[in-house]
Amino acid sequence: MFVVGTAGHVDHGKSTLIEKLSGIDPDRLAAEKARGMTIELGFAWLDLADAGAVSIVDVPGHERFVKTMLMGAGGFDLALLVVAGDEGPMPQTQEHLAILDLLDVSDGIIVITKSDIADPDLIELVEIEVSEMLEGTSLEGSPMVAVSSETGDGIDQLRQMIADFAQAEPPRVGNERPRLFIDRSFSVAGFGAVVTGTLDGGELKVGDEVALLPSGENARIRGLQSHKSQIEVAQPGTRVAVSLSGVSHTEIERGEALVQRGQFNTTSVFDASLRAISGVKRAIRHNHHVTLFGGTWEEPATVRLLGANQLNAGDSGWAQIKMNASRPIANGDHFVLRDSNDTLGGGVALVTDAPRHRRSDSKVIEHLQILSEGRSEDVIKHSLDRLGIADAAQIATAAHLSRSEVDNDLIELIKSKEIVRLTEGVGALHVLRSSLASLQRLAFEALKEYHRNYPLRLGMPRQELRNRLEISASGFDAIVQRLADDGAIIQHGTAVCNADHRVEFTEAQKGEVDRFLGVLREHRYSPPAWNKIDAELLGALADRRKVVSAGPDVVFAAEVYDEMLDTVVDFCHSNSEISINNVRDLLGTSRKYSLALLEQLDRDNVTMRVGDMRKLR
C-alpha cells in the first residue's frame, strides 16, 4: 500500500484536486462544504492499474489548522505540495514544506494548480520561485506538473507520476511491532467501535489481541477494512479501518496508538536529535516550553538542550524532551515542535525512557551522534554496549532496526569477532567482545578478593557474584558457563571459584580439625554441644563433606550421618514409616538428636513428614 498526502496553502485547490484525481470528495463534513474550506483530515484512494491501490490523505491548509495537518502528514510516502498558479507560494506553503522536511518526507510532486486561469509566464515564475524554496529541504529537486481541476489538463500526467513513484517505492520494512496512530474513531451499526489510521511497523490480523496506548484499554480486532474492502491482514503502510470489540469508540481519542499487547511501553522522556527550521521566528531555547506533535497526537513538553543553550534558525543539536504525559514513542520516530502559532523545528527520537543527563556530558552526545548518523552495524554495537548482554529482539528494539537487519548484521559482527554469541537457539544472547573481557576481569577480581577474605570457603555464592557484575540472571548464567567451559573458573553447586583456588589448612587449623572430628566420632549419635570449632573451619569441613550440620548445635561426622541414614531407610523399608521415638530407640540417643537427624533427612529429600511420622520419598 502507498500513501499520498497533500500539503499547501488554503484555497490553492488541494481538495478539488483530490476529487478530480480519485472521484472522491475528501471533504466529508457539512461545515467544510458550507465554508468551502477543509477543516478535518480527508481520505480518498486511487486504483492504478500498474501500481495497485494508493491511499490519499487530504490536509487542511489554513494556518488555524496546522495541528490537524501535522496529524495527517506523518504517514506520507509521497507528498503533493500544491501551489496555486495564480498566487505562487504563500505562508502555509512554506510552513507545510518545513513540516514535511522535519518529518523526512523525501518523495514529492509539486502540483501547480489553476493552470486554466494562470498565465503561462506566471506559472513559469511560480515554478522558479518554488524551486528556490525547495533548496536544502527533503523535497529539493521534486518534479513539477501544472494541472487544472476544472478542465482536467495535467491530471492524467499527475496520475501517471503518482503511479511511477508507487511502483518505485520498496515495500515498507516491518519490525514485527505493528503500531497504528488513530486519526478517527467512530461507531458503525453492527461493527461497534471503528478506528482508522496508517499502519506502521508490522501486520495486524483479524482476531489479534490489541491494546490502546496511552489509555491502556484492551480490545480484540473483529474486522479490518481498506478502501471499503474487507481484508484479513493489514500490511505496514496500509490505510486501514479497524473494527474493535471490547471497547467503546467513546473511550478512544485521536492520537492513541493501537498496538499488539505487550509490545510497546509508554514514555514521557526521550533523547533526540533536534533541528530548528530555517525560517524560525524564535530560537529554540534550553527549557523551552513547546507543544510536541508525533503520530496523530500532541503533547505539551519541555526541551532540555544538551551541549547548547539555544538553537537558532537552521541549527541542529541534541536534546532531552520531557512531555507532560506518556506516549508510545519508539526510537526513530519523527516529531515536530511548535510554540504558540509557529513551527519551531523538530527531530528524531533516539533513546526512549532516557535517564536525566548532565547537559555537557560528552559520552551522552557521542552516543546520540552514533545513533543518529552511524551505520546499522555501529548502531547495533553501540546499543549492545548499553544493554550489556541481550538477544537479537532486544537489540532490534534498542537500535530501532528491523529484526532481519539485526540478524544479518550480527552474523557479520560475530565473524569479525566484535560480538560474541554466548548461547545458542531461540533467544540466543550476545555481548560485545570488549564487554565480555571487562566482565571476565571483574569476575576474576571479585572472586580473587572473596578468596582472600574467605580462604577456607569453597567459592563465592553465585548470587553474590551476579550482584557484583550487575547483569541479568540469564546473562550471568551464560557468562559463568563460558568461563567454566574455558577452564577459568569452577562451579561447585551454588558457589563459584577461580580455577587456581585451593582450600588449605594451616598446621594449627589441622590440629583443631583433628580434635573436632575426633570428638564427633567418639560420641557418634550424640555429639556434645561443647565441641566447638571456628565457623569458617566448620564450613570448610561441610564443603569437603567431612561433617553434616543438622542444626545450629548439632553436627555429625559425615560417616556417622550416613550410618544413621541407612538405619532409618532400612527401618522404613520394613515398617513403611518411622517416628522420632523409633529413631531414639534405634540409635540409643536423645529426642534432640533424633529430631535433628529427621529434619536433615527431610532437607536432603530422603524422607518427608506426614503428620508425626516420616516416610521415604
Secondary structure, 3 states (H helix, E strand, C coil): CEEEEEEECCCCCHHHHHHHHHCCCCCCCHHHHHHCCCCCCEEEEEEECCCEEEEEEECCCCHHHHHHHHHHHCCCCEEEEEEECCCCCCHHHHHHHHHHHHCCCCCEEEEEECCCCCCHHHHHHHHHHHHHHHCCCCCCCCCEEECCCCCCCCHHHHHHHHHHHHHHCCCCCCCCCCEEEEEEEEEECCCEEEEEEEEECCCEECCCEEEEECCCCEEEEEEEEECCEEECEECCCCEEEEEEECCCHHHCCCCCEEEECCCCCCEEEEEEEEEECCCCCCCEECCEEEEEEECCEEEEEEEEEECCCEECCCCEEEEEEEEEEEECCCCCCEEEEEECCEEEEEEEEEEECCCCCCCCCHHHHHHHHHHHHCCHHHHHHHHHHHHCEECHHHHHHHHCCCHHHHHHHHHHHHHCCCEEECCCCCCCCEEEHHHHHHHHHHHHHHHHHHHHHCCCCCCEEHHHHHHHHCCCHHHHHHHHHHHHHCCCEEEECCEEEECCCCCCCCHHHHHHHHHHHHHHHHHCCCCCCCCCCCHHHHHHHHHCCCEEEEECCEEEEHHHHHHHHHHHHHHHHHHCCECHHHHHHHHCCCHHHHHHHHHHHHHCCCEEEECCEEEEC
